[in-house]
Amino acid sequence: MRKMNAWLDHHLGYVLVIPALIFIILFSLWPVAQSTRFSFFDFQLNDQQKSGLYFTEQYNLKLMHETFDYIDYYLEIEKDTVKQSSTQERIQDTQQEILEIYESIQAMFPGQTGIVSINDQEHEFLVKASDQVLAGLEALYRIEDDFNLQEDIMMVASELETSIIQPNYVGLKNFQSVLRDPRVWQTIRVTLFFTSISVGMELVFGLILALIMNKAMIGRGLIRTFSLIPWAIPTSVAALMWAYLYNGSSGIVALILARVGIVEQATDLMLTSSSALWSIIFADVWKTTPYFALLLLAGLQVIPDSLYESAMLDGANKWKQFLHITLPLLKPSILVALLFRTLDAFRIFDLIWVLTGGGPGGTTESISIYGYKVMFAQTRFGYGAAIILVMALCVGVISYLYIKFLDIQLISD
């Protein structure tokens, strides 16, 4: 017991961080690793042959069993519908031939189920078996008789070819496609424009708001409380609120902008590319400026008042105090605020999705929305994962440029 207590005393810090490490691994590193894995495959959930990750050729035994069962079931129905006894005998012979093919395939994979790997020789045999089944059915349906399920049974039989799964490992092909995709570059341009304008406006307004909240005045606590309300509202809820205000028939903001001549008609606000994008930016600035102000206020409160008093004795006015005291000492807080907000703005999804869905005509579509559409609307998870990783790379470059060009040491020597 004493040894255990001594061990805990020496390693308590490591023990305490274990829950945080588990959380980071499960919800940060593991999804990134999975996305990276998917990006090297042509992984598509709406395609049976690409709904898994395959380095080598595979065979879907479950689909093969189901296909042969349905073929036999449909042939039994056809046997009851045809009129000629000779046709019934031919159907029975065809069933026997198909059964022999089925048994020969089963003999190749004794005791195996699901999806199994196959070699070139097995592939050749399976292709030949599939062709034999199709040829036998085509010969059967050349007989003049009353067949009712010809199209259905031929369609089912074609699933034998689908059972042979080609490898869908594509290496860097998805990334090459992303770089050649004009829609990706369009969404990046939209995302960069939205990020630069909204973050720039939030920096200016957030700094002004932080300076106001830092002043000693009556009701300062009340001002701080009410200024944080927009940031406290969930983004999807705020987006629904602004969607109502921007509504061309009943939205007060749309009607005011039409009255002052910014848009020709109130209904044009969310139906033209430029006005829709600026409307999204304005809603985002309203929502996240208090967050910016909160971070900058924390930086303002650690600046000693004695510095301002000394500057006043030296004859420095308020503007010079702001330029030579406030801004230099506030640079670490500005870096943190800019970094967090830029990364968050570059990943913008919910606000645009609720307000425009990326429209009109994809002119407000961010790269995260495009990645979502590719992955979940088209179920192209491989290509979508590559898009998301390119977005992550852009975020990493932005982070590096902030730290590099602002040249700020967050931790002093």
C-alpha positions, 0 to 999 in steps of 0.5 A: 500500500505504501509503495502504491501511494509513493508511486501515485505521488510520483505519477499523479500528474500522468494519472490525472491526464489519462481521461483527457488523453482518452477523450482526445484519442476517441474524439479527435485523433481517431476520426482524423485517422479514419478520414485519412484512411478513407481518403486513399480508397474509392469508398462509396456506400451507394455502390455494393462493390465499393462499400468497403476498403479493399486492397485486393480482389474480393468475393461477396459470398453472402450476395452470391448465396442470395442471388442463387436463392432468388434465381431458383425462386423465380424459376419455380414461379416461371415453371408454374406460369408456362404452358408447354410441358417441354418448357417446364422440363427445360426450366428444371434442367436449367435449375439443375445446371445452375445448382451444379454451378452453385455447388462448385462455387461453394466447394471453392470456399468451404466453411467461409462466409461474408467477403473473402479474398480471391486470386486470379485463378479463382476470379477467372472461374467465378467470371466463367460461372457467372457467364454460364448462368447468364447464358443458360437463362438467355437460352431458356428465354429464347423459347416461345412461351408465356414467361412473366419474370424474364427482366427480373430474373436477368437483373438478379442474375447480373448480381453474380458479376457484382459479387466480384469486388474489384480493389478500390484502393486509389492511393493519392488519386482522390487528392489529385481529383480534389486539386482538379475540382473547380468546385473545391476552388470555388468553395475555398474562395468563398470560405476565404472571403467569408473568413477574412471579412467576418473575422476582420469586422469581428476584430474591430467591433470586438476591440471596441466592445472590449474597450467599452466593457473595460471602462469603469462606469455605472452598469458595466456588469449589465453591459457585459451580460447583455453583450454576451447574449448573441454569443450564448445563443446556439448558432443554429437557433441564431441562424433560424432567427436571422432567416426570419429577419431576412425573409423577403415577404415578412423579414424586417431586415429585408424590408429595411434594406429594400427601403434604403435601396441596398437591394432592389426588392426584399425578396432579392436579399437571399436570392442573389449571390453577393447579398446572400453572402454579405447577409451571412457575414453580418449574421456571423459578425453579430453572433461572434463579436461578443466572443472576440470581445470577451477574449480581448477584455481578458487581455485588457484587464491584465494591463497595469493602470500604472502604465497609462498613468505614466504615459499621461504624465509624459503628455501622451493622449488617449490615441497614443496610449492606445497605439503604444501601450494597449495594442502592443500588450494586447497582441498575445490576446489578439493572436489567440482571438484571431487564431480561434475565430479564424479556425472556427470561421474557416470551418463554418457550416451550420450558419450557412446551411440553415440560411442558404444551404450553400445557394443560390447556385452554390455561391455561398457554399463553404468547403465544409458544406461541399464536403458534407454534400459529397460524403452524405448526399452522394455517399462518396466517403473517400473523396469527401474525406480527401476534401476534409483533409485538404480543409484541415491542411488549409487550417494548419497553414492559416495557424502557421501564418498567424503565429509566424507573421505576428511573431508573438511569444505567448510564453515569456522567457 
